[in-house]
Amino acid sequence: MNEEYPKKIITDYELALESTPKEVRDFLWSDTYKKIVEGIIKTCNLTPSQGEVVSDVLFDLTINAIDDVTARAKLSGVGVSEINQEKIFNLGYEFIISPSISEAEETVDLPETEYAEEEAENKEVLTQNDPLANLATRLSQPSAIAPVKRDYSITSTPTTSTPLATPQKTFDPYRELPEK
């Protein structure tokens, strides 16, 4: 089993790398990518060994070989603080992963009919399962509240439709009656 475990990891890694679009792979081996990673390492004041792990983690996240939890575990394993982890993730997503995703989406060519069908299916799933989508559509629709006319002037007097009640004298059997 010891020999099979590394083979499985290598196979999974190769599969993730092969499924990554060519343009993204070209970016990952470019000087621009290296400069961005070096900038992230300098921004977080990391040691060389921590920098190597950060570089590997960002590469693996970009090709979708690992998830965020595994990446955080690797960074914690080499002593990267949580504050620096947040910086690494924010900068990595902003300058490496998001542009890679945009590049991958631009290179994928779906025929118009397939795209339209997928979009319709996604909208159906979102409207059925996502309460936030329903809320967003309800909030985006115009609504109006009927205006109410109110008089705030000082000179007006309140009008009452019924006369004010006059108090009636009642006899209280538990009180002493004053002597006349």
Secondary structure, 3 states (H helix, E strand, C coil): CCCHHHHHHHHHHHHHHHHCCHHHHHHHCCHHHHHHHHHHHHHCCCCHHHHHHHHHHHHHHHCCCCCHHHHHHHHHHCCCCHHHHHHHHHHHHHHHHHHHHHHHHHHCCCCHHHHHHHHHHHHHHHHHHCHHHHHHHHHHCCCCCCCCCCCCCCCCCCCCCCCCCCCCCCCCCCCCCCCC
